């Protein structure tokens, strides 16, 4: 009876702790995607401690006529009402920056507007990457169940003069997701139980 109880505990542990990766296929986020944009449906639960790896490249223009172009961090790569290397705040984000979220969780800026992403530079990069950054550090502190739909958007207040786009791709890496364990985990569990059974037999 004790052996069966131990088996149940170990099986429960194996079932609830394993890693998963959600792939973000190459997606185009247009400069006009201000109030709605391309979506991503989570195929596994995602905790605030899980991480995002994302590369975005391109330029969006917010003032028409090929001016006020920004990279995904909202740093100007083409001058408009602000010079190259500058940024302009739009509430808690920056105009032209790439956002991720939904209407329930809110939208957060993926790439920080800092010197590493071109702030203050005469030649800001047009391709940016974040690697294994936690959702909590981005500002998404709520656990997201499987089936949650996230959207990519551009930070702006209108779309009448917007054009250009960002191309994004990457992955979400989860550390502890509830579900069926991997085959390797099952094998390790069975080997451990077999060894435990042999130990009990020798004691008798």
Secondary structure, DSSP 8 states (H G I E B T S, - for coil): -HHHHHHHHHHHHHHH---EEEEEEEEEEETTTTS---EEE-SS-B-TTSEEEEEEEEEEESSSTT-SEE-TTS-EEE-SSS-TT---EETTEETT-EEEEETTTEEEESS--SGGGTTT-SS--SEEEEEEEEHHHHT--S-B-TT-EEEEEE--S--TT-EEEEEEEEEEEESS--S---HHHHHHHHHHHHHHHHHHHHH-
